[in-house]
Each structure stands twice: as structure tokens, then as C-alpha cells.
Amino acid sequence: VNLSTVEERTVMTPKRPIAGLAALLLIGACGAGIQSRERPGDQAEIVVPPMEASTTSIHVDQDPPPDSTRPEAGAIDPPGRSTSTAEPAPVAEEDTTTTTTSTAYDAIDLQSAFEALNALDSMLGEFESEVGAIDLEEEEGATP
Amino acid sequence: MKTRLFAAFVAALMLAMALPVAAMAQTDEVDATEQSEGPRDRLLEELRERVLFQLDRRLDRIDRLQFEIRSSDTVEPEHAAHLTEDLASSHGGLTALEAMARSATTFEQLRAIQQEMVTEHRIFALRTPQTGLVLASDFGVSVAAHLGSVGSTLAEAAARVAEAGYDVSDVEALIAEATDLTADGLALVDPVAETVLPLEPAEFPDPARSIMESARDDMIDGRQTYRDARDSLRAAGRLLADIVGSDAA
């Protein structure tokens, strides 16, 4: 047994009694906090973390947004730009710029507009048949 | 003695000859009676069958018209109720006439039934075209709504294309033209139902016939105006597709 070491520890321990006590209290408090979280039925002891902490702790890695300036099927090309030309997407400096650009190049659904026109043709044909079927010349055919 | 025997013989001979003559005369009389009553009954039955057939045709037509009203998705409920009520009333009247025709015993009774069947109901000359005009008018109103909907869709698309920097003034002009034409067509087609609905058999032929002719002319003009509106919308769509380089058209 190295007595000098034992002596040193014996001598050093009482030097920070308050810090040790604080550490023990902190550990105890943490333990109590954890215990209270493990009891969901006891509403009064639930510790709600501050909003800032939860906000900052959330971090979701997302793929970069699709190139909003590249027209897709049915999208509007700006004047003078061809859809076949693959140009690099301009880097938007601010979010507002990106929003404006994507609104301007939103796809228009011409396909559905033409489907509605075709449905209109069918409806108009039916209407024409109905009008054409009106016969004012039909006789009663039973003259006494 | 000989004279008496001869007289008896002659009397017997005359009697023998007279009996068949009397029998033949009676037969001719019966035949004459049959000939005078048989054709009359046959004619009465023929007329009865004809009247019943004509009544059946009208009842069938009423059933068909009521089916068309029920099948229509676009008829106004008030218009449908008005038409259905008129037709149901005629159906009841014609069914009563059918029962009367079955029990009629004279030509005069059957002719009166025939007269009432035509003049009181006018199923073919009035109720049929009246129903057709009302249904077509209400359908025409829904066609106008559809034209307006397609115009709005194209107008929204044109506005978005304009936001991208294109000149869509021609497209907008075509859509505006279609909107005006649709309004013109609607103004022709829409009032027809309310115009012809109140017509009654007592108003036939005049003024019912002339009112219905005018209404049909409006329907034909409205139909043409709708066609023109549709053509303008289609032209607007094609132009818009050309502008954005879409192959949707």
C-alpha cells in the first residue's frame, strides 16, 4: 500500500466540499427530472423544454429544391428561352426572388383545358341533337 | 167422286208447292236482317279499335316524355314539375277515354271520344314539342355555363403565360369574344322554357304554334351562337399552346 497516495487523497478531499455537494445535488436533481419524465401520468411534474431549445435542436437534411427555372412538362418557358437548352439554374440570393420566379414559371394545365373543350364539343353536339329533334310539324293523326 | 178426288189432289199438290216457297221467303228475310246489322257492328268495332290504338299511342308518348324529363340532368325542377303535372293530367284524361271507348255502343260516342282525345290534350302537336323545347332550353343554359367555365380556365392560363412575359392579347381577345357570344346565346336560349311552358291545348293552333315556332328559331340561333363561342375558345386554346410551345392542342 502506497501510504503517501492515501495520505494525499485524504488530504485533498476536504478542499472543495461545497463543489462536491453541489455536484451531488445536481446529479440528484437530474435523476429526479428523468424519473418525472418516465411517469407520463403525473402531469404536474412534466418538464417542458423551452421552445428555443427544441427549435434549434431540429435539423432535417433535405435535398436541394428542384431547379425552379427549368421548365417541366406543360411549364411556360420565358420568351427567348428554349426548353431543350439545359442552362444552369441561377442562384437565388434571397428567398423572395425564388418565390417570384417559381410563380411566374408555374406550369399551366393546357391539357385539361383542351379536355374541357372536347367535353364541350360533346355537350354541344348533344344540345344540337336536342334542338334538331324538336318537331313542330307532327300531326295529331286522328281527325274524327 | 172422281171430281172430289181430283180436287183433293190438286189442293195437296198446291200445298206441297207452297211450303218450300214460304220457307225460302223466310230464309231471304233472315239473310236480309243479317246483312243490314253485320256491317254496322263490324264498322263500330273497327272504329273502336282505331280509337283505342290512337289512345294507346298517346299514352305511350306521354310515358316517353315523362321518361325524358326524369332522365334530364339539367331541367329546372320547377319546369320539370310543370311538365310532369300537365302530362299526368293528360294521362289520366286519356285513360278515362280509353275506358269509355271500350264501353261505347254508338258511332257518335266513339267520335266524341276521338274528338276529345285530340282537342283536349294535343299530345303530338303541342305537348311533345313543348317538352322538347323546355328540356333543350334548360340544357342550353348548362351549355352556356360550361362555355363560361372553359373560358375561365383559358383566361387563367393566359394570365399565367402573360406573367411569364408573353404577349397574350390575341388570346384574351378571343376569350372575350367567346364570352360575349356565350352571353348572346344564353339570351336566346334561356327564355324559351318560360315562354312555352304555359301553352295549353286550347291555345292550339294559335297562338301556340307561332309561339313555339319563334321559340324553336331562337333555339336554332342560340345553337349557332354557341358554336361560334366554342370555335373562339378553341382558337384561343390553340394560340395559347402555340405561344408556350405546348403540344396539348
Contacts between the chains, C-beta under 8 A, distances in Angstrom:
chain1	res1	chain2	res2	distance
A	74	B	246	6.3
A	74	B	248	7.3
A	76	B	160	6.7
A	76	B	161	5.6
A	76	B	164	4.3
A	76	B	166	7.6
A	76	B	244	5.1
A	77	B	164	7.6
A	77	B	244	6.8
A	77	B	245	6.3
A	78	B	164	5.4
A	78	B	165	5.5
A	79	B	164	7.5
A	79	B	165	5.0
A	79	B	166	5.9
A	83	B	245	6.8
A	103	B	163	7.2
A	104	B	163	5.0
A	104	B	164	5.3
A	104	B	165	7.9
A	105	B	164	6.3
A	106	B	160	6.1
A	108	B	156	7.9
A	108	B	157	4.2
A	108	B	160	5.1
A	108	B	161	6.5
A	108	B	244	7.0
A	109	B	157	7.3
A	110	B	157	6.2
A	110	B	237	7.0
A	110	B	240	6.6
A	110	B	241	5.6
A	110	B	244	7.2
A	110	B	246	5.0
A	110	B	248	3.9
A	110	B	249	7.4
A	111	B	248	4.6
A	112	B	153	7.3
A	113	B	150	7.0
A	113	B	153	4.9
A	113	B	154	5.6
A	113	B	157	6.0
A	113	B	237	5.7
A	113	B	240	8.0
A	113	B	248	7.4
A	114	B	237	5.9
A	114	B	241	7.9
A	114	B	248	5.3
A	114	B	249	6.1
A	116	B	146	7.9
A	116	B	149	7.0
A	116	B	150	4.7
A	116	B	153	6.0
A	117	B	150	5.8
A	117	B	230	7.5
A	117	B	233	6.2
A	117	B	234	5.7
A	117	B	237	5.9
A	119	B	146	7.5
A	120	B	143	7.9
A	120	B	146	5.5
A	120	B	147	6.6
A	120	B	150	5.5
A	120	B	230	5.9
A	120	B	233	7.4
A	121	B	230	6.9
A	123	B	142	7.8
A	123	B	143	5.7
A	123	B	146	5.7
A	124	B	143	6.3
A	124	B	226	5.9
A	124	B	227	6.7
A	124	B	230	5.8
A	126	B	139	7.5
A	127	B	136	7.0
A	127	B	139	5.6
A	127	B	140	6.0
A	127	B	143	5.1
A	127	B	223	6.5
A	127	B	226	7.0
A	128	B	223	5.5
A	130	B	132	7.0
A	130	B	135	6.6
A	130	B	136	4.3
A	130	B	139	5.9
A	131	B	136	5.3
A	131	B	140	8.0
A	131	B	216	7.7
A	131	B	219	4.7
A	131	B	220	6.2
A	131	B	223	5.1
A	133	B	132	6.2
A	134	B	129	5.5
A	134	B	132	4.4
A	134	B	133	5.9
A	134	B	136	6.5
A	134	B	216	5.4
A	134	B	219	7.0
A	135	B	128	7.3
A	135	B	129	6.3
A	135	B	132	7.8
A	136	B	129	5.2
A	136	B	209	6.9
A	136	B	212	5.6
A	136	B	213	6.0
A	136	B	216	6.2
A	138	B	124	4.7
A	138	B	125	6.1
A	138	B	128	6.4
A	138	B	129	7.3
A	139	B	124	6.7
A	139	B	125	6.6
A	140	B	118	4.7
A	140	B	122	6.8
A	140	B	123	7.6
A	140	B	124	5.2
A	140	B	125	5.4
A	141	B	54	7.5
A	141	B	124	6.8
A	142	B	51	7.9
A	142	B	54	4.4
A	142	B	114	6.0
A	142	B	117	6.5
A	142	B	118	5.5
A	143	B	118	7.2
A	144	B	111	4.9
A	144	B	114	4.3
A	144	B	115	4.8
A	144	B	118	7.3
